[in-house]
Amino acid sequence: MSTLYPLKFKTIYKDKIWGGQKIKTYLHKDFGNLPNCGETWEISGVKSDVSVVENGALQGQSLAALLEEHKDALVGKAVYERFGNEFPLLIKFIDANEDLSIQVHPDDELARKRHNSFGKTEMWYVIEADPGSSLIAGFSEEVDEKTYVEKLNSGHLTDILNREDVKAGDVFFLPAGRVHTIGKGLLIAEIQQTSDITYRIYDFDRVDDKGNKRELHTEEALAAIDYKKYPNYRTDYTPVKNEDVHLVSCPYFTTNVMDYTENVNKDYSAFDSFVIHVCLEGSYELQYNGESYAVKMGECLLLPNTVDKVELTTSEGFKILESYIA
């Protein structure tokens, strides 16, 4: 069995009806001949789009094959016992040149029953925001299914949705069931459960290049929606330089932000999980086992469970999201 090491994967690029150019112009990732790039899938175990290793001796191997071969050495004992040969997280960058559809994702129970899939709880970190950008997360008032359906059918759904003005550095945690949409002008890093199940509620009556409206999932969404109003939808945190700052903890992932101008040693030996780094700004070299792994803005690194002590060295500083399963 080959030895595991910090893994980079080939980016999967996806054009979308609402996608733009920031993946190329801001993150400096070349999506080739695509007309736009709405999403990149950076680390994916979704069966239709499984990531492939880009660096080192395991280059060309799929994440699925690695997991099957290395099991808990890759993901951790508790994670492997829970998820088996399904890699549990999907990492994306999203560029919204237009508003995304208003949508909702089912939880584990509903997704398993309907689709034999995981549900989809996710979080967003806003990397860059055009002036005046906003997004929708949750309801602005208490509603029930009857009120929701009336507003949807009368064309006034947005009247009861919570819209938030956003800026770079904002974080939103979106448990399964929360109605949401990413607004135009936003570039976002997304950490989510491995699932591609989305119920599209409303798409602003847009049509594709053939004049067709996109499919809606009105009935499917009803049982998936959490109709409660919550006091705060934005994740409150205080940015601090050269310290790990906790953002989100849930059963599916824990995420911290690391905004460093100096070198830092990390000891992951107590973790029973893989760790994922998502580089949002700057660059660094990760030193492990006598080898150096260069990471720059727009790149991600998967540290297998067997990778314990690492050093991150930097000349220009870096900001990364650090995610694992606790």
C-alpha positions as semicolon CSV with decimal commas, in nm:
position;residue;x (nm);y (nm);z (nm)
1;M;0,000;0,000;0,000
2;S;0,144;0,338;-0,100
3;T;0,215;0,599;0,167
4;L;-0,035;0,882;0,202
5;Y;0,074;1,246;0,191
6;P;-0,095;1,589;0,150
7;L;-0,311;1,559;-0,162
8;K;-0,407;1,811;-0,430
9;F;-0,685;1,730;-0,675
10;K;-0,767;1,841;-1,028
11;T;-1,032;2,112;-1,029
12;I;-1,369;2,022;-1,185
13;Y;-1,512;2,328;-1,365
14;K;-1,887;2,378;-1,421
15;D;-2,054;2,645;-1,631
16;K;-2,392;2,766;-1,504
17;I;-2,670;2,989;-1,634
18;W;-2,578;3,234;-1,356
19;G;-2,197;3,189;-1,364
20;G;-1,933;3,454;-1,426
21;Q;-1,560;3,512;-1,473
22;K;-1,425;3,560;-1,118
23;I;-1,295;3,204;-1,094
24;K;-1,050;3,317;-1,365
25;T;-1,003;3,687;-1,288
26;Y;-0,999;3,674;-0,907
27;L;-0,890;3,320;-0,816
28;H;-0,666;3,286;-1,128
29;K;-0,802;2,943;-1,219
30;D;-0,825;2,876;-1,593
31;F;-1,157;2,721;-1,696
32;G;-1,059;2,704;-2,063
33;N;-1,329;2,730;-2,330
34;L;-1,630;2,734;-2,098
35;P;-1,846;3,045;-2,151
36;N;-1,842;3,105;-1,775
37;C;-1,768;2,917;-1,455
38;G;-2,038;2,914;-1,190
39;E;-1,876;2,648;-0,971
40;T;-1,553;2,464;-0,923
41;W;-1,559;2,134;-0,737
42;E;-1,224;2,116;-0,561
43;I;-1,262;1,797;-0,356
44;S;-1,555;1,573;-0,447
45;G;-1,671;1,220;-0,383
46;V;-2,000;1,272;-0,570
47;K;-2,030;0,968;-0,796
48;S;-2,077;1,167;-1,117
49;D;-1,780;1,395;-1,040
50;V;-1,514;1,217;-0,834
51;S;-1,192;1,412;-0,778
52;V;-0,861;1,283;-0,919
53;V;-0,522;1,333;-0,750
54;E;-0,300;1,591;-0,918
55;N;0,028;1,562;-0,722
56;G;0,284;1,303;-0,620
57;A;0,300;0,925;-0,643
58;L;-0,079;0,883;-0,634
59;Q;-0,135;1,119;-0,928
60;G;-0,423;1,001;-1,148
61;Q;-0,595;0,799;-0,876
62;S;-0,953;0,888;-0,785
63;L;-1,060;0,989;-0,437
64;A;-1,302;0,694;-0,439
65;A;-1,022;0,446;-0,515
66;L;-0,800;0,599;-0,246
67;L;-1,076;0,572;0,012
68;E;-1,146;0,211;-0,080
69;E;-0,778;0,123;-0,047
70;H;-0,671;0,330;0,253
71;K;-0,997;0,351;0,450
72;D;-0,942;0,500;0,799
73;A;-0,580;0,589;0,717
74;L;-0,728;0,846;0,477
75;V;-1,032;0,971;0,667
76;G;-0,996;0,856;1,031
77;K;-1,143;0,557;1,213
78;A;-1,462;0,724;1,340
79;V;-1,526;0,891;1,002
80;Y;-1,478;0,561;0,816
81;E;-1,708;0,377;1,054
82;R;-1,974;0,642;0,996
83;F;-1,944;0,700;0,621
84;G;-1,764;0,394;0,482
85;N;-1,643;0,439;0,124
86;E;-1,836;0,766;0,081
87;F;-1,613;1,071;0,118
88;P;-1,827;1,295;0,340
89;L;-1,743;1,651;0,229
90;L;-1,770;1,844;-0,098
91;I;-1,559;2,161;-0,137
92;K;-1,655;2,427;-0,393
93;F;-1,587;2,780;-0,510
94;I;-1,900;2,956;-0,641
95;D;-1,913;3,268;-0,861
96;A;-2,259;3,420;-0,891
97;N;-2,272;3,666;-1,181
98;E;-2,652;3,658;-1,140
99;D;-2,873;3,549;-0,851
100;L;-2,891;3,174;-0,806
101;S;-3,234;3,015;-0,786
102;I;-3,409;3,020;-0,449
103;Q;-3,365;2,666;-0,321
104;V;-3,361;2,426;-0,029
105;H;-3,182;2,099;0,049
106;P;-3,327;1,795;0,227
107;D;-3,184;1,659;0,552
108;D;-3,028;1,312;0,583
109;E;-3,354;1,135;0,663
110;L;-3,551;1,278;0,370
111;A;-3,258;1,249;0,126
112;R;-3,201;0,885;0,221
113;K;-3,569;0,802;0,179
114;R;-3,610;0,981;-0,155
115;H;-3,267;0,964;-0,318
116;N;-3,055;0,713;-0,121
117;S;-2,823;1,009;-0,060
118;F;-2,686;1,221;0,221
119;G;-2,870;1,542;0,297
120;K;-2,704;1,876;0,242
121;T;-2,596;2,101;0,525
122;E;-2,346;2,363;0,410
123;M;-2,159;2,681;0,498
124;W;-2,052;2,981;0,293
125;Y;-1,748;3,202;0,337
126;V;-1,770;3,521;0,126
127;I;-1,434;3,568;-0,047
128;E;-1,526;3,876;-0,250
129;A;-1,843;4,082;-0,283
130;D;-1,938;4,352;-0,533
131;P;-2,079;4,669;-0,371
132;G;-2,447;4,619;-0,284
133;S;-2,431;4,238;-0,298
134;S;-2,677;4,040;-0,089
135;L;-2,802;3,688;-0,031
136;I;-3,108;3,515;0,108
137;A;-3,098;3,288;0,414
138;G;-3,413;3,176;0,592
139;F;-3,742;3,353;0,662
140;S;-3,791;3,711;0,781
141;E;-4,111;3,622;0,968
142;E;-4,281;3,319;1,119
143;V;-4,459;3,123;0,846
144;D;-4,621;2,786;0,800
145;E;-4,653;2,571;0,490
146;K;-4,990;2,725;0,397
147;T;-4,855;3,083;0,411
148;Y;-4,544;2,982;0,221
149;V;-4,747;2,820;-0,061
150;E;-4,975;3,127;-0,085
151;K;-4,676;3,361;-0,116
152;L;-4,505;3,133;-0,369
153;N;-4,815;3,100;-0,588
154;S;-4,891;3,474;-0,578
155;G;-4,537;3,567;-0,685
156;H;-4,454;3,726;-0,348
157;L;-4,221;3,462;-0,201
158;T;-3,936;3,710;-0,150
159;D;-4,162;3,919;0,079
160;I;-4,117;3,659;0,355
161;L;-3,751;3,574;0,295
162;N;-3,458;3,716;0,490
163;R;-3,221;3,911;0,265
164;E;-2,881;4,013;0,403
165;D;-2,631;4,266;0,269
166;V;-2,291;4,096;0,266
167;K;-1,922;4,176;0,242
168;A;-1,598;3,980;0,216
169;G;-1,534;3,773;0,528
170;D;-1,902;3,712;0,607
171;V;-1,996;3,355;0,701
172;F;-2,335;3,185;0,676
173;F;-2,417;2,840;0,810
174;L;-2,705;2,674;0,623
175;P;-2,846;2,362;0,785
176;A;-3,054;2,137;0,560
177;G;-3,403;2,281;0,534
178;R;-3,304;2,649;0,522
179;V;-3,436;2,832;0,215
180;H;-3,150;3,028;0,055
181;T;-2,988;3,178;-0,250
182;I;-2,651;3,334;-0,332
183;G;-2,695;3,682;-0,478
184;K;-2,519;3,824;-0,782
185;G;-2,172;3,969;-0,734
186;L;-2,061;3,715;-0,473
187;L;-1,760;3,483;-0,484
188;I;-1,796;3,218;-0,217
189;A;-1,613;2,919;-0,073
190;E;-1,858;2,644;0,020
191;I;-1,806;2,352;0,258
192;Q;-2,093;2,102;0,238
193;Q;-2,201;1,745;0,286
194;T;-2,140;1,518;-0,012
195;S;-2,471;1,561;-0,190
196;D;-2,596;1,711;-0,513
197;I;-2,964;1,714;-0,412
198;T;-3,119;2,059;-0,460
199;Y;-3,487;2,148;-0,468
200;R;-3,529;2,459;-0,682
201;I;-3,820;2,667;-0,552
202;Y;-3,812;2,977;-0,772
203;D;-3,579;3,081;-1,054
204;F;-3,694;3,437;-1,129
205;D;-3,867;3,309;-1,448
206;R;-3,532;3,279;-1,628
207;V;-3,495;3,084;-1,951
208;D;-3,194;2,906;-2,101
209;D;-3,051;2,968;-2,450
210;K;-3,331;2,751;-2,595
211;G;-3,604;2,951;-2,422
212;N;-3,679;2,685;-2,159
213;K;-3,735;2,760;-1,793
214;R;-3,539;2,545;-1,550
215;E;-3,721;2,270;-1,367
216;L;-3,875;2,360;-1,031
217;H;-3,928;2,118;-0,743
218;T;-4,223;2,287;-0,574
219;E;-4,387;1,979;-0,422
220;E;-4,062;1,807;-0,322
221;A;-3,950;2,118;-0,134
222;L;-4,253;2,138;0,097
223;A;-4,145;1,855;0,327
224;A;-3,782;1,970;0,324
225;I;-3,831;2,332;0,435
226;D;-3,769;2,455;0,789
227;Y;-4,041;2,720;0,825
228;K;-3,910;2,869;1,151
229;K;-3,772;3,221;1,180
230;Y;-3,434;3,246;1,355
231;P;-3,292;3,552;1,534
232;N;-2,964;3,557;1,342
233;Y;-2,861;3,390;1,018
234;R;-2,509;3,531;0,987
235;T;-2,231;3,356;1,181
236;D;-2,082;3,598;1,433
237;Y;-1,706;3,579;1,480
238;T;-1,419;3,817;1,549
239;P;-1,135;3,804;1,295
240;V;-0,793;3,771;1,462
241;K;-0,452;3,758;1,295
242;N;-0,217;3,466;1,361
243;E;-0,471;3,262;1,557
244;D;-0,716;2,989;1,457
245;V;-1,066;3,139;1,476
246;H;-1,360;2,901;1,509
247;L;-1,647;2,956;1,264
248;V;-1,882;2,657;1,249
249;S;-1,936;2,328;1,430
250;C;-2,201;2,077;1,328
251;P;-2,220;1,696;1,304
252;Y;-2,096;1,711;0,943
253;F;-1,795;1,944;0,970
254;T;-1,604;2,185;1,192
255;T;-1,448;2,486;1,020
256;N;-1,196;2,743;1,141
257;V;-1,042;3,037;0,959
258;M;-0,665;3,085;0,981
259;D;-0,547;3,435;0,883
260;Y;-0,168;3,429;0,928
261;T;0,122;3,659;0,844
262;E;0,378;3,427;1,007
263;N;0,477;3,061;1,004
264;V;0,275;2,819;1,216
265;N;0,313;2,458;1,332
266;K;-0,001;2,243;1,336
267;D;-0,032;1,917;1,526
268;Y;-0,324;1,707;1,402
269;S;-0,216;1,386;1,579
270;A;-0,514;1,400;1,820
271;F;-0,761;1,425;1,528
272;D;-0,953;1,117;1,415
273;S;-1,031;1,282;1,082
274;F;-0,881;1,408;0,760
275;V;-0,826;1,786;0,742
276;I;-0,898;2,008;0,441
277;H;-0,731;2,344;0,377
278;V;-0,906;2,588;0,141
279;C;-0,676;2,879;0,051
280;L;-0,874;3,205;0,029
281;E;-0,587;3,456;0,015
282;G;-0,210;3,460;-0,023
283;S;0,007;3,149;-0,033
284;Y;0,208;2,914;0,186
285;E;0,427;2,606;0,179
286;L;0,314;2,309;0,385
287;Q;0,610;2,113;0,516
288;Y;0,555;1,745;0,597
289;N;0,789;1,451;0,627
290;G;1,074;1,635;0,455
291;E;0,860;1,738;0,158
292;S;0,717;2,080;0,070
293;Y;0,371;2,140;-0,081
294;A;0,301;2,483;-0,232
295;V;-0,054;2,616;-0,192
296;K;-0,189;2,943;-0,329
297;M;-0,520;3,128;-0,339
298;G;-0,789;2,915;-0,503
299;E;-0,624;2,583;-0,416
300;C;-0,718;2,315;-0,166
301;L;-0,520;2,049;0,015
302;L;-0,649;1,726;0,171
303;L;-0,442;1,607;0,466
304;P;-0,507;1,236;0,527
305;N;-0,562;1,122;0,884
306;T;-0,207;0,982;0,889
307;V;-0,060;1,328;0,827
308;D;-0,009;1,459;1,179
309;K;0,253;1,731;1,234
310;V;0,291;1,995;0,962
311;E;0,443;2,341;0,935
312;L;0,294;2,619;0,726
313;T;0,557;2,866;0,611
314;T;0,473;3,191;0,432
315;S;0,637;3,505;0,299
316;E;0,326;3,699;0,192
317;G;0,073;3,566;0,446
318;F;-0,230;3,347;0,387
319;K;-0,591;3,298;0,482
320;I;-0,735;2,945;0,481
321;L;-1,044;2,761;0,588
322;E;-0,950;2,454;0,792
323;S;-1,223;2,187;0,799
324;Y;-1,249;1,840;0,957
325;I;-1,507;1,612;1,116
326;A;-1,503;1,620;1,496
